[in-house]
Amino acid sequence: MTDTGCGMTQEFIRTRLFKPFSTTKRSGMGIGAYESFQYVRELGGSIDVDSRVDEGTTVSITLPLFETERRVAQELENTR
């Protein structure tokens, strides 16, 4: 996913982006990015962020589809 928004500094990405209860918004709890990051990691994946201030941000999510397909196949076998 890519946007052309205000972007983020490398320091913000490193120290605050995926930290719980850290938000730049007036409302909200600041847990959405943290929960997403944790969930993707639990699935064996990763989230990469490339951002430049005043240019925008690209977020890439990588998931191990092969392992997921194997797990689903095993679950189907177990239900037969």
mmJSON file of the N, C-alpha and C atoms, coordinates in Angstrom:
{"data_MODEL":{"atom_site":{
"group_PDB":["ATOM","ATOM","ATOM","ATOM","ATOM","ATOM","ATOM","ATOM","ATOM","ATOM","ATOM","ATOM","ATOM","ATOM","ATOM","ATOM","ATOM","ATOM","ATOM","ATOM","ATOM","ATOM","ATOM","ATOM","ATOM","ATOM","ATOM","ATOM","ATOM","ATOM","ATOM","ATOM","ATOM","ATOM","ATOM","ATOM","ATOM","ATOM","ATOM","ATOM","ATOM","ATOM","ATOM","ATOM","ATOM","ATOM","ATOM","ATOM","ATOM","ATOM","ATOM","ATOM","ATOM","ATOM","ATOM","ATOM","ATOM","ATOM","ATOM","ATOM","ATOM","ATOM","ATOM","ATOM","ATOM","ATOM","ATOM","ATOM","ATOM","ATOM","ATOM","ATOM","ATOM","ATOM","ATOM","ATOM","ATOM","ATOM","ATOM","ATOM","ATOM","ATOM","ATOM","ATOM","ATOM","ATOM","ATOM","ATOM","ATOM","ATOM","ATOM","ATOM","ATOM","ATOM","ATOM","ATOM","ATOM","ATOM","ATOM","ATOM","ATOM","ATOM","ATOM","ATOM","ATOM","ATOM","ATOM","ATOM","ATOM","ATOM","ATOM","ATOM","ATOM","ATOM","ATOM","ATOM","ATOM","ATOM","ATOM","ATOM","ATOM","ATOM","ATOM","ATOM","ATOM","ATOM","ATOM","ATOM","ATOM","ATOM","ATOM","ATOM","ATOM","ATOM","ATOM","ATOM","ATOM","ATOM","ATOM","ATOM","ATOM","ATOM","ATOM","ATOM","ATOM","ATOM","ATOM","ATOM","ATOM","ATOM","ATOM","ATOM","ATOM","ATOM","ATOM","ATOM","ATOM","ATOM","ATOM","ATOM","ATOM","ATOM","ATOM","ATOM","ATOM","ATOM","ATOM","ATOM","ATOM","ATOM","ATOM","ATOM","ATOM","ATOM","ATOM","ATOM","ATOM","ATOM","ATOM","ATOM","ATOM","ATOM","ATOM","ATOM","ATOM","ATOM","ATOM","ATOM","ATOM","ATOM","ATOM","ATOM","ATOM","ATOM","ATOM","ATOM","ATOM","ATOM","ATOM","ATOM","ATOM","ATOM","ATOM","ATOM","ATOM","ATOM","ATOM","ATOM","ATOM","ATOM","ATOM","ATOM","ATOM","ATOM","ATOM","ATOM","ATOM","ATOM","ATOM","ATOM","ATOM","ATOM","ATOM","ATOM","ATOM","ATOM","ATOM","ATOM","ATOM","ATOM","ATOM","ATOM","ATOM","ATOM","ATOM","ATOM","ATOM","ATOM","ATOM","ATOM"],
"id":[1,2,3,4,5,6,7,8,9,10,11,12,13,14,15,16,17,18,19,20,21,22,23,24,25,26,27,28,29,30,31,32,33,34,35,36,37,38,39,40,41,42,43,44,45,46,47,48,49,50,51,52,53,54,55,56,57,58,59,60,61,62,63,64,65,66,67,68,69,70,71,72,73,74,75,76,77,78,79,80,81,82,83,84,85,86,87,88,89,90,91,92,93,94,95,96,97,98,99,100,101,102,103,104,105,106,107,108,109,110,111,112,113,114,115,116,117,118,119,120,121,122,123,124,125,126,127,128,129,130,131,132,133,134,135,136,137,138,139,140,141,142,143,144,145,146,147,148,149,150,151,152,153,154,155,156,157,158,159,160,161,162,163,164,165,166,167,168,169,170,171,172,173,174,175,176,177,178,179,180,181,182,183,184,185,186,187,188,189,190,191,192,193,194,195,196,197,198,199,200,201,202,203,204,205,206,207,208,209,210,211,212,213,214,215,216,217,218,219,220,221,222,223,224,225,226,227,228,229,230,231,232,233,234,235,236,237,238,239,240],
"type_symbol":["N","C","C","N","C","C","N","C","C","N","C","C","N","C","C","N","C","C","N","C","C","N","C","C","N","C","C","N","C","C","N","C","C","N","C","C","N","C","C","N","C","C","N","C","C","N","C","C","N","C","C","N","C","C","N","C","C","N","C","C","N","C","C","N","C","C","N","C","C","N","C","C","N","C","C","N","C","C","N","C","C","N","C","C","N","C","C","N","C","C","N","C","C","N","C","C","N","C","C","N","C","C","N","C","C","N","C","C","N","C","C","N","C","C","N","C","C","N","C","C","N","C","C","N","C","C","N","C","C","N","C","C","N","C","C","N","C","C","N","C","C","N","C","C","N","C","C","N","C","C","N","C","C","N","C","C","N","C","C","N","C","C","N","C","C","N","C","C","N","C","C","N","C","C","N","C","C","N","C","C","N","C","C","N","C","C","N","C","C","N","C","C","N","C","C","N","C","C","N","C","C","N","C","C","N","C","C","N","C","C","N","C","C","N","C","C","N","C","C","N","C","C","N","C","C","N","C","C","N","C","C","N","C","C","N","C","C","N","C","C"],
"label_atom_id":["N","CA","C","N","CA","C","N","CA","C","N","CA","C","N","CA","C","N","CA","C","N","CA","C","N","CA","C","N","CA","C","N","CA","C","N","CA","C","N","CA","C","N","CA","C","N","CA","C","N","CA","C","N","CA","C","N","CA","C","N","CA","C","N","CA","C","N","CA","C","N","CA","C","N","CA","C","N","CA","C","N","CA","C","N","CA","C","N","CA","C","N","CA","C","N","CA","C","N","CA","C","N","CA","C","N","CA","C","N","CA","C","N","CA","C","N","CA","C","N","CA","C","N","CA","C","N","CA","C","N","CA","C","N","CA","C","N","CA","C","N","CA","C","N","CA","C","N","CA","C","N","CA","C","N","CA","C","N","CA","C","N","CA","C","N","CA","C","N","CA","C","N","CA","C","N","CA","C","N","CA","C","N","CA","C","N","CA","C","N","CA","C","N","CA","C","N","CA","C","N","CA","C","N","CA","C","N","CA","C","N","CA","C","N","CA","C","N","CA","C","N","CA","C","N","CA","C","N","CA","C","N","CA","C","N","CA","C","N","CA","C","N","CA","C","N","CA","C","N","CA","C","N","CA","C","N","CA","C","N","CA","C","N","CA","C","N","CA","C","N","CA","C","N","CA","C","N","CA","C"],
"label_alt_id":[null,null,null,null,null,null,null,null,null,null,null,null,null,null,null,null,null,null,null,null,null,null,null,null,null,null,null,null,null,null,null,null,null,null,null,null,null,null,null,null,null,null,null,null,null,null,null,null,null,null,null,null,null,null,null,null,null,null,null,null,null,null,null,null,null,null,null,null,null,null,null,null,null,null,null,null,null,null,null,null,null,null,null,null,null,null,null,null,null,null,null,null,null,null,null,null,null,null,null,null,null,null,null,null,null,null,null,null,null,null,null,null,null,null,null,null,null,null,null,null,null,null,null,null,null,null,null,null,null,null,null,null,null,null,null,null,null,null,null,null,null,null,null,null,null,null,null,null,null,null,null,null,null,null,null,null,null,null,null,null,null,null,null,null,null,null,null,null,null,null,null,null,null,null,null,null,null,null,null,null,null,null,null,null,null,null,null,null,null,null,null,null,null,null,null,null,null,null,null,null,null,null,null,null,null,null,null,null,null,null,null,null,null,null,null,null,null,null,null,null,null,null,null,null,null,null,null,null,null,null,null,null,null,null,null,null,null,null,null,null],
"label_comp_id":["MET","MET","MET","THR","THR","THR","ASP","ASP","ASP","THR","THR","THR","GLY","GLY","GLY","CYS","CYS","CYS","GLY","GLY","GLY","MET","MET","MET","THR","THR","THR","GLN","GLN","GLN","GLU","GLU","GLU","PHE","PHE","PHE","ILE","ILE","ILE","ARG","ARG","ARG","THR","THR","THR","ARG","ARG","ARG","LEU","LEU","LEU","PHE","PHE","PHE","LYS","LYS","LYS","PRO","PRO","PRO","PHE","PHE","PHE","SER","SER","SER","THR","THR","THR","THR","THR","THR","LYS","LYS","LYS","ARG","ARG","ARG","SER","SER","SER","GLY","GLY","GLY","MET","MET","MET","GLY","GLY","GLY","ILE","ILE","ILE","GLY","GLY","GLY","ALA","ALA","ALA","TYR","TYR","TYR","GLU","GLU","GLU","SER","SER","SER","PHE","PHE","PHE","GLN","GLN","GLN","TYR","TYR","TYR","VAL","VAL","VAL","ARG","ARG","ARG","GLU","GLU","GLU","LEU","LEU","LEU","GLY","GLY","GLY","GLY","GLY","GLY","SER","SER","SER","ILE","ILE","ILE","ASP","ASP","ASP","VAL","VAL","VAL","ASP","ASP","ASP","SER","SER","SER","ARG","ARG","ARG","VAL","VAL","VAL","ASP","ASP","ASP","GLU","GLU","GLU","GLY","GLY","GLY","THR","THR","THR","THR","THR","THR","VAL","VAL","VAL","SER","SER","SER","ILE","ILE","ILE","THR","THR","THR","LEU","LEU","LEU","PRO","PRO","PRO","LEU","LEU","LEU","PHE","PHE","PHE","GLU","GLU","GLU","THR","THR","THR","GLU","GLU","GLU","ARG","ARG","ARG","ARG","ARG","ARG","VAL","VAL","VAL","ALA","ALA","ALA","GLN","GLN","GLN","GLU","GLU","GLU","LEU","LEU","LEU","GLU","GLU","GLU","ASN","ASN","ASN","THR","THR","THR","ARG","ARG","ARG"],
"label_asym_id":["A","A","A","A","A","A","A","A","A","A","A","A","A","A","A","A","A","A","A","A","A","A","A","A","A","A","A","A","A","A","A","A","A","A","A","A","A","A","A","A","A","A","A","A","A","A","A","A","A","A","A","A","A","A","A","A","A","A","A","A","A","A","A","A","A","A","A","A","A","A","A","A","A","A","A","A","A","A","A","A","A","A","A","A","A","A","A","A","A","A","A","A","A","A","A","A","A","A","A","A","A","A","A","A","A","A","A","A","A","A","A","A","A","A","A","A","A","A","A","A","A","A","A","A","A","A","A","A","A","A","A","A","A","A","A","A","A","A","A","A","A","A","A","A","A","A","A","A","A","A","A","A","A","A","A","A","A","A","A","A","A","A","A","A","A","A","A","A","A","A","A","A","A","A","A","A","A","A","A","A","A","A","A","A","A","A","A","A","A","A","A","A","A","A","A","A","A","A","A","A","A","A","A","A","A","A","A","A","A","A","A","A","A","A","A","A","A","A","A","A","A","A","A","A","A","A","A","A","A","A","A","A","A","A","A","A","A","A","A","A"],
"label_entity_id":["1","1","1","1","1","1","1","1","1","1","1","1","1","1","1","1","1","1","1","1","1","1","1","1","1","1","1","1","1","1","1","1","1","1","1","1","1","1","1","1","1","1","1","1","1","1","1","1","1","1","1","1","1","1","1","1","1","1","1","1","1","1","1","1","1","1","1","1","1","1","1","1","1","1","1","1","1","1","1","1","1","1","1","1","1","1","1","1","1","1","1","1","1","1","1","1","1","1","1","1","1","1","1","1","1","1","1","1","1","1","1","1","1","1","1","1","1","1","1","1","1","1","1","1","1","1","1","1","1","1","1","1","1","1","1","1","1","1","1","1","1","1","1","1","1","1","1","1","1","1","1","1","1","1","1","1","1","1","1","1","1","1","1","1","1","1","1","1","1","1","1","1","1","1","1","1","1","1","1","1","1","1","1","1","1","1","1","1","1","1","1","1","1","1","1","1","1","1","1","1","1","1","1","1","1","1","1","1","1","1","1","1","1","1","1","1","1","1","1","1","1","1","1","1","1","1","1","1","1","1","1","1","1","1","1","1","1","1","1","1"],
"label_seq_id":[1,1,1,2,2,2,3,3,3,4,4,4,5,5,5,6,6,6,7,7,7,8,8,8,9,9,9,10,10,10,11,11,11,12,12,12,13,13,13,14,14,14,15,15,15,16,16,16,17,17,17,18,18,18,19,19,19,20,20,20,21,21,21,22,22,22,23,23,23,24,24,24,25,25,25,26,26,26,27,27,27,28,28,28,29,29,29,30,30,30,31,31,31,32,32,32,33,33,33,34,34,34,35,35,35,36,36,36,37,37,37,38,38,38,39,39,39,40,40,40,41,41,41,42,42,42,43,43,43,44,44,44,45,45,45,46,46,46,47,47,47,48,48,48,49,49,49,50,50,50,51,51,51,52,52,52,53,53,53,54,54,54,55,55,55,56,56,56,57,57,57,58,58,58,59,59,59,60,60,60,61,61,61,62,62,62,63,63,63,64,64,64,65,65,65,66,66,66,67,67,67,68,68,68,69,69,69,70,70,70,71,71,71,72,72,72,73,73,73,74,74,74,75,75,75,76,76,76,77,77,77,78,78,78,79,79,79,80,80,80],
"pdbx_PDB_ins_code":[null,null,null,null,null,null,null,null,null,null,null,null,null,null,null,null,null,null,null,null,null,null,null,null,null,null,null,null,null,null,null,null,null,null,null,null,null,null,null,null,null,null,null,null,null,null,null,null,null,null,null,null,null,null,null,null,null,null,null,null,null,null,null,null,null,null,null,null,null,null,null,null,null,null,null,null,null,null,null,null,null,null,null,null,null,null,null,null,null,null,null,null,null,null,null,null,null,null,null,null,null,null,null,null,null,null,null,null,null,null,null,null,null,null,null,null,null,null,null,null,null,null,null,null,null,null,null,null,null,null,null,null,null,null,null,null,null,null,null,null,null,null,null,null,null,null,null,null,null,null,null,null,null,null,null,null,null,null,null,null,null,null,null,null,null,null,null,null,null,null,null,null,null,null,null,null,null,null,null,null,null,null,null,null,null,null,null,null,null,null,null,null,null,null,null,null,null,null,null,null,null,null,null,null,null,null,null,null,null,null,null,null,null,null,null,null,null,null,null,null,null,null,null,null,null,null,null,null,null,null,null,null,null,null,null,null,null,null,null,null],
"Cartn_x":[0.856,0.0,0.91,0.587,1.369,0.453,0.913,0.168,1.122,0.566,1.373,1.155,0.991,0.739,1.989,1.96,3.055,4.287,4.178,5.322,5.704,6.689,7.167,8.685,9.248,10.699,11.129,12.387,12.915,12.89,13.129,13.079,11.678,10.639,9.264,8.957,9.355,9.107,9.795,11.031,11.83,11.345,10.916,10.639,9.171,8.26,6.864,5.819,6.098,5.045,4.327,5.026,4.396,4.374,4.474,4.42,2.976,2.543,1.16,0.964,-0.231,-0.662,0.153,0.674,1.393,0.629,0.07,-0.723,-0.401,-0.622,-0.461,-1.824,-2.882,-4.241,-4.842,-5.881,-6.554,-7.387,-7.898,-8.684,-8.127,-8.55,-8.065,-7.053,-6.768,-5.884,-4.477,-4.249,-2.909,-2.501,-3.46,-3.108,-3.307,-3.858,-4.142,-2.902,-1.894,-0.658,0.053,0.056,0.686,0.019,-1.314,-2.029,-1.803,-1.811,-1.559,-0.169,0.823,2.203,2.321,1.714,1.779,1.093,-0.062,-0.808,-0.025,0.546,1.33,2.538,3.193,4.337,3.907,2.74,2.243,1.995,1.65,1.44,2.753,3.86,5.165,5.557,4.857,5.127,5.882,5.932,6.617,5.916,6.121,5.633,6.844,7.02,8.108,7.532,8.16,7.691,8.813,8.509,9.429,8.716,9.249,8.563,9.555,9.09,9.885,9.005,9.505,8.76,8.407,7.16,6.607,6.485,6.7,6.561,5.532,5.511,4.556,5.176,4.352,4.739,4.292,5.139,4.784,4.891,3.818,3.796,3.647,4.556,4.525,4.347,3.4,3.16,3.519,4.343,4.748,4.244,3.534,3.002,3.487,3.743,4.208,3.036,2.601,1.435,1.622,2.821,3.05,2.713,3.167,2.877,1.382,0.715,-0.715,-1.462,-1.076,-1.73,-1.516,-0.316,-0.032,-0.875,-0.991,-1.766,-3.242,-3.785,-5.183,-5.387,-4.457,-4.564,-4.534,-3.675,-3.609,-4.909,-5.474,-6.733,-7.859,-7.886,-8.887,-8.736,-7.507,-7.25,-7.727,-7.528,-7.907,-9.416,-10.176,-11.626,-12.291,-11.532,-12.115,-12.157],
"Cartn_y":[-1.151,0.0,1.223,2.194,3.417,4.618,5.663,6.924,8.071,9.231,10.42,11.449,10.968,11.841,12.526,12.896,13.677,12.845,11.521,10.665,10.64,9.816,9.655,9.666,10.15,10.099,8.681,8.368,7.055,6.865,7.937,7.849,7.491,8.106,7.79,6.324,5.854,4.456,3.531,3.826,2.983,3.025,4.203,4.341,4.398,4.701,4.895,4.166,3.893,3.411,2.168,1.166,-0.089,-0.268,0.816,0.774,0.954,0.165,0.312,1.631,2.157,3.376,4.607,4.597,5.752,6.217,7.414,7.909,9.367,9.753,11.152,11.805,11.04,11.525,12.08,12.883,13.452,12.427,11.436,10.397,9.029,8.028,6.681,6.275,4.987,4.456,4.174,4.26,4.009,2.554,1.653,0.229,-0.46,0.213,-0.417,-0.921,-0.071,-0.48,-1.561,-1.407,-2.402,-3.758,-3.798,-5.066,-5.701,-4.885,-5.402,-6.01,-5.301,-5.777,-7.106,-7.197,-8.428,-9.589,-9.324,-10.376,-10.917,-10.022,-10.453,-11.269,-10.854,-11.613,-12.99,-13.083,-14.382,-15.336,-14.788,-15.607,-15.962,-15.45,-15.728,-14.736,-13.622,-12.627,-11.424,-10.403,-9.173,-7.978,-6.82,-5.557,-4.661,-4.169,-3.253,-1.899,-0.84,0.524,1.329,1.931,2.845,4.189,5.19,6.471,7.611,8.669,9.884,11.073,11.922,13.101,13.953,14.411,15.246,14.53,13.214,12.46,11.351,10.623,9.535,8.293,7.245,6.013,4.8,3.78,2.483,1.453,0.695,-0.38,-1.696,-2.621,-3.94,-5.006,-5.903,-7.009,-8.302,-9.117,-10.395,-11.495,-12.463,-13.592,-14.898,-15.901,-17.193,-18.035,-17.793,-18.473,-19.977,-20.429,-21.859,-22.566,-22.037,-22.646,-22.608,-21.533,-21.422,-22.47,-22.644,-23.642,-25.043,-25.32,-26.64,-26.872,-25.842,-25.961,-26.211,-25.509,-25.696,-27.107,-27.595,-28.956,-29.98,-29.755,-30.676,-30.648,-29.476,-29.364,-30.065,-29.953,-30.648,-32.153,-32.639,-34.075,-34.56,-33.737,-34.125,-34.174,-33.473,-33.46,-34.598,-35.319,-36.416,-37.692],
"Cartn_z":[0.0,0.0,0.0,-0.817,-0.917,-0.854,-0.172,-0.182,-0.495,-0.711,-0.988,0.117,1.332,2.48,2.979,4.249,4.83,5.143,5.147,5.424,6.89,7.208,8.587,8.59,9.675,9.819,10.168,9.894,10.26,11.77,12.503,13.964,14.442,13.849,14.231,13.939,12.777,12.423,13.419,13.756,14.651,16.099,16.582,18.016,18.393,17.433,17.834,17.001,15.747,14.845,15.358,15.763,16.179,17.703,18.424,19.887,20.357,21.353,21.837,22.581,22.454,23.152,22.758,21.552,21.016,19.786,19.843,18.722,18.436,17.197,16.8,16.592,16.832,16.608,17.898,17.747,18.92,19.67,18.972,19.629,19.237,19.944,19.693,20.738,20.763,21.796,21.297,20.001,19.496,19.516,19.263,19.285,17.939,16.955,15.664,14.954,14.807,14.128,14.934,16.251,17.129,16.97,17.025,16.892,15.525,14.486,13.142,13.05,13.57,13.559,14.294,15.478,16.266,15.553,14.959,14.272,13.078,12.289,11.132,11.587,12.661,13.19,13.675,14.326,14.795,13.635,12.489,11.291,10.606,11.128,10.536,9.467,9.396,8.372,8.894,8.043,8.426,7.783,8.39,7.841,7.639,6.435,6.121,5.762,6.256,6.025,5.381,4.243,3.574,3.496,4.16,4.224,4.095,3.444,3.308,3.65,4.533,4.962,3.743,3.7,2.621,1.279,1.244,-0.007,0.096,1.21,1.37,1.967,2.03,2.708,1.908,1.9,1.341,2.451,2.653,3.647,2.894,3.161,2.525,3.591,3.365,4.281,3.566,4.195,3.637,4.557,3.975,4.744,4.13,4.943,4.441,3.933,2.721,2.178,2.079,1.791,1.674,2.982,4.087,5.379,5.674,5.327,5.558,4.739,3.473,2.625,3.19,3.655,4.224,5.472,6.328,7.561,7.24,6.265,5.878,5.35,4.541,4.01,5.137,6.127,7.265,8.064,8.248,8.978,8.229,6.912,6.119,6.252,6.237,6.395,7.771,8.79,10.151,10.339,9.515,9.661,8.888,8.095,7.298,8.063],
"occupancy":[1.0,1.0,1.0,1.0,1.0,1.0,1.0,1.0,1.0,1.0,1.0,1.0,1.0,1.0,1.0,1.0,1.0,1.0,1.0,1.0,1.0,1.0,1.0,1.0,1.0,1.0,1.0,1.0,1.0,1.0,1.0,1.0,1.0,1.0,1.0,1.0,1.0,1.0,1.0,1.0,1.0,1.0,1.0,1.0,1.0,1.0,1.0,1.0,1.0,1.0,1.0,1.0,1.0,1.0,1.0,1.0,1.0,1.0,1.0,1.0,1.0,1.0,1.0,1.0,1.0,1.0,1.0,1.0,1.0,1.0,1.0,1.0,1.0,1.0,1.0,1.0,1.0,1.0,1.0,1.0,1.0,1.0,1.0,1.0,1.0,1.0,1.0,1.0,1.0,1.0,1.0,1.0,1.0,1.0,1.0,1.0,1.0,1.0,1.0,1.0,1.0,1.0,1.0,1.0,1.0,1.0,1.0,1.0,1.0,1.0,1.0,1.0,1.0,1.0,1.0,1.0,1.0,1.0,1.0,1.0,1.0,1.0,1.0,1.0,1.0,1.0,1.0,1.0,1.0,1.0,1.0,1.0,1.0,1.0,1.0,1.0,1.0,1.0,1.0,1.0,1.0,1.0,1.0,1.0,1.0,1.0,1.0,1.0,1.0,1.0,1.0,1.0,1.0,1.0,1.0,1.0,1.0,1.0,1.0,1.0,1.0,1.0,1.0,1.0,1.0,1.0,1.0,1.0,1.0,1.0,1.0,1.0,1.0,1.0,1.0,1.0,1.0,1.0,1.0,1.0,1.0,1.0,1.0,1.0,1.0,1.0,1.0,1.0,1.0,1.0,1.0,1.0,1.0,1.0,1.0,1.0,1.0,1.0,1.0,1.0,1.0,1.0,1.0,1.0,1.0,1.0,1.0,1.0,1.0,1.0,1.0,1.0,1.0,1.0,1.0,1.0,1.0,1.0,1.0,1.0,1.0,1.0,1.0,1.0,1.0,1.0,1.0,1.0,1.0,1.0,1.0,1.0,1.0,1.0,1.0,1.0,1.0,1.0,1.0,1.0],
"B_iso_or_equiv":[0.0,0.0,0.0,0.0,0.0,0.0,0.0,0.0,0.0,0.0,0.0,0.0,0.0,0.0,0.0,0.0,0.0,0.0,0.0,0.0,0.0,0.0,0.0,0.0,0.0,0.0,0.0,0.0,0.0,0.0,0.0,0.0,0.0,0.0,0.0,0.0,0.0,0.0,0.0,0.0,0.0,0.0,0.0,0.0,0.0,0.0,0.0,0.0,0.0,0.0,0.0,0.0,0.0,0.0,0.0,0.0,0.0,0.0,0.0,0.0,0.0,0.0,0.0,0.0,0.0,0.0,0.0,0.0,0.0,0.0,0.0,0.0,0.0,0.0,0.0,0.0,0.0,0.0,0.0,0.0,0.0,0.0,0.0,0.0,0.0,0.0,0.0,0.0,0.0,0.0,0.0,0.0,0.0,0.0,0.0,0.0,0.0,0.0,0.0,0.0,0.0,0.0,0.0,0.0,0.0,0.0,0.0,0.0,0.0,0.0,0.0,0.0,0.0,0.0,0.0,0.0,0.0,0.0,0.0,0.0,0.0,0.0,0.0,0.0,0.0,0.0,0.0,0.0,0.0,0.0,0.0,0.0,0.0,0.0,0.0,0.0,0.0,0.0,0.0,0.0,0.0,0.0,0.0,0.0,0.0,0.0,0.0,0.0,0.0,0.0,0.0,0.0,0.0,0.0,0.0,0.0,0.0,0.0,0.0,0.0,0.0,0.0,0.0,0.0,0.0,0.0,0.0,0.0,0.0,0.0,0.0,0.0,0.0,0.0,0.0,0.0,0.0,0.0,0.0,0.0,0.0,0.0,0.0,0.0,0.0,0.0,0.0,0.0,0.0,0.0,0.0,0.0,0.0,0.0,0.0,0.0,0.0,0.0,0.0,0.0,0.0,0.0,0.0,0.0,0.0,0.0,0.0,0.0,0.0,0.0,0.0,0.0,0.0,0.0,0.0,0.0,0.0,0.0,0.0,0.0,0.0,0.0,0.0,0.0,0.0,0.0,0.0,0.0,0.0,0.0,0.0,0.0,0.0,0.0,0.0,0.0,0.0,0.0,0.0,0.0],
"pdbx_formal_charge":[null,null,null,null,null,null,null,null,null,null,null,null,null,null,null,null,null,null,null,null,null,null,null,null,null,null,null,null,null,null,null,null,null,null,null,null,null,null,null,null,null,null,null,null,null,null,null,null,null,null,null,null,null,null,null,null,null,null,null,null,null,null,null,null,null,null,null,null,null,null,null,null,null,null,null,null,null,null,null,null,null,null,null,null,null,null,null,null,null,null,null,null,null,null,null,null,null,null,null,null,null,null,null,null,null,null,null,null,null,null,null,null,null,null,null,null,null,null,null,null,null,null,null,null,null,null,null,null,null,null,null,null,null,null,null,null,null,null,null,null,null,null,null,null,null,null,null,null,null,null,null,null,null,null,null,null,null,null,null,null,null,null,null,null,null,null,null,null,null,null,null,null,null,null,null,null,null,null,null,null,null,null,null,null,null,null,null,null,null,null,null,null,null,null,null,null,null,null,null,null,null,null,null,null,null,null,null,null,null,null,null,null,null,null,null,null,null,null,null,null,null,null,null,null,null,null,null,null,null,null,null,null,null,null,null,null,null,null,null,null],
"auth_seq_id":[1,1,1,2,2,2,3,3,3,4,4,4,5,5,5,6,6,6,7,7,7,8,8,8,9,9,9,10,10,10,11,11,11,12,12,12,13,13,13,14,14,14,15,15,15,16,16,16,17,17,17,18,18,18,19,19,19,20,20,20,21,21,21,22,22,22,23,23,23,24,24,24,25,25,25,26,26,26,27,27,27,28,28,28,29,29,29,30,30,30,31,31,31,32,32,32,33,33,33,34,34,34,35,35,35,36,36,36,37,37,37,38,38,38,39,39,39,40,40,40,41,41,41,42,42,42,43,43,43,44,44,44,45,45,45,46,46,46,47,47,47,48,48,48,49,49,49,50,50,50,51,51,51,52,52,52,53,53,53,54,54,54,55,55,55,56,56,56,57,57,57,58,58,58,59,59,59,60,60,60,61,61,61,62,62,62,63,63,63,64,64,64,65,65,65,66,66,66,67,67,67,68,68,68,69,69,69,70,70,70,71,71,71,72,72,72,73,73,73,74,74,74,75,75,75,76,76,76,77,77,77,78,78,78,79,79,79,80,80,80],
"auth_comp_id":["MET","MET","MET","THR","THR","THR","ASP","ASP","ASP","THR","THR","THR","GLY","GLY","GLY","CYS","CYS","CYS","GLY","GLY","GLY","MET","MET","MET","THR","THR","THR","GLN","GLN","GLN","GLU","GLU","GLU","PHE","PHE","PHE","ILE","ILE","ILE","ARG","ARG","ARG","THR","THR","THR","ARG","ARG","ARG","LEU","LEU","LEU","PHE","PHE","PHE","LYS","LYS","LYS","PRO","PRO","PRO","PHE","PHE","PHE","SER","SER","SER","THR","THR","THR","THR","THR","THR","LYS","LYS","LYS","ARG","ARG","ARG","SER","SER","SER","GLY","GLY","GLY","MET","MET","MET","GLY","GLY","GLY","ILE","ILE","ILE","GLY","GLY","GLY","ALA","ALA","ALA","TYR","TYR","TYR","GLU","GLU","GLU","SER","SER","SER","PHE","PHE","PHE","GLN","GLN","GLN","TYR","TYR","TYR","VAL","VAL","VAL","ARG","ARG","ARG","GLU","GLU","GLU","LEU","LEU","LEU","GLY","GLY","GLY","GLY","GLY","GLY","SER","SER","SER","ILE","ILE","ILE","ASP","ASP","ASP","VAL","VAL","VAL","ASP","ASP","ASP","SER","SER","SER","ARG","ARG","ARG","VAL","VAL","VAL","ASP","ASP","ASP","GLU","GLU","GLU","GLY","GLY","GLY","THR","THR","THR","THR","THR","THR","VAL","VAL","VAL","SER","SER","SER","ILE","ILE","ILE","THR","THR","THR","LEU","LEU","LEU","PRO","PRO","PRO","LEU","LEU","LEU","PHE","PHE","PHE","GLU","GLU","GLU","THR","THR","THR","GLU","GLU","GLU","ARG","ARG","ARG","ARG","ARG","ARG","VAL","VAL","VAL","ALA","ALA","ALA","GLN","GLN","GLN","GLU","GLU","GLU","LEU","LEU","LEU","GLU","GLU","GLU","ASN","ASN","ASN","THR","THR","THR","ARG","ARG","ARG"],
"auth_asym_id":["A","A","A","A","A","A","A","A","A","A","A","A","A","A","A","A","A","A","A","A","A","A","A","A","A","A","A","A","A","A","A","A","A","A","A","A","A","A","A","A","A","A","A","A","A","A","A","A","A","A","A","A","A","A","A","A","A","A","A","A","A","A","A","A","A","A","A","A","A","A","A","A","A","A","A","A","A","A","A","A","A","A","A","A","A","A","A","A","A","A","A","A","A","A","A","A","A","A","A","A","A","A","A","A","A","A","A","A","A","A","A","A","A","A","A","A","A","A","A","A","A","A","A","A","A","A","A","A","A","A","A","A","A","A","A","A","A","A","A","A","A","A","A","A","A","A","A","A","A","A","A","A","A","A","A","A","A","A","A","A","A","A","A","A","A","A","A","A","A","A","A","A","A","A","A","A","A","A","A","A","A","A","A","A","A","A","A","A","A","A","A","A","A","A","A","A","A","A","A","A","A","A","A","A","A","A","A","A","A","A","A","A","A","A","A","A","A","A","A","A","A","A","A","A","A","A","A","A","A","A","A","A","A","A","A","A","A","A","A","A"],
"auth_atom_id":["N","CA","C","N","CA","C","N","CA","C","N","CA","C","N","CA","C","N","CA","C","N","CA","C","N","CA","C","N","CA","C","N","CA","C","N","CA","C","N","CA","C","N","CA","C","N","CA","C","N","CA","C","N","CA","C","N","CA","C","N","CA","C","N","CA","C","N","CA","C","N","CA","C","N","CA","C","N","CA","C","N","CA","C","N","CA","C","N","CA","C","N","CA","C","N","CA","C","N","CA","C","N","CA","C","N","CA","C","N","CA","C","N","CA","C","N","CA","C","N","CA","C","N","CA","C","N","CA","C","N","CA","C","N","CA","C","N","CA","C","N","CA","C","N","CA","C","N","CA","C","N","CA","C","N","CA","C","N","CA","C","N","CA","C","N","CA","C","N","CA","C","N","CA","C","N","CA","C","N","CA","C","N","CA","C","N","CA","C","N","CA","C","N","CA","C","N","CA","C","N","CA","C","N","CA","C","N","CA","C","N","CA","C","N","CA","C","N","CA","C","N","CA","C","N","CA","C","N","CA","C","N","CA","C","N","CA","C","N","CA","C","N","CA","C","N","CA","C","N","CA","C","N","CA","C","N","CA","C","N","CA","C","N","CA","C","N","CA","C","N","CA","C","N","CA","C","N","CA","C"],
"pdbx_PDB_model_num":[1,1,1,1,1,1,1,1,1,1,1,1,1,1,1,1,1,1,1,1,1,1,1,1,1,1,1,1,1,1,1,1,1,1,1,1,1,1,1,1,1,1,1,1,1,1,1,1,1,1,1,1,1,1,1,1,1,1,1,1,1,1,1,1,1,1,1,1,1,1,1,1,1,1,1,1,1,1,1,1,1,1,1,1,1,1,1,1,1,1,1,1,1,1,1,1,1,1,1,1,1,1,1,1,1,1,1,1,1,1,1,1,1,1,1,1,1,1,1,1,1,1,1,1,1,1,1,1,1,1,1,1,1,1,1,1,1,1,1,1,1,1,1,1,1,1,1,1,1,1,1,1,1,1,1,1,1,1,1,1,1,1,1,1,1,1,1,1,1,1,1,1,1,1,1,1,1,1,1,1,1,1,1,1,1,1,1,1,1,1,1,1,1,1,1,1,1,1,1,1,1,1,1,1,1,1,1,1,1,1,1,1,1,1,1,1,1,1,1,1,1,1,1,1,1,1,1,1,1,1,1,1,1,1,1,1,1,1,1,1]
}}}
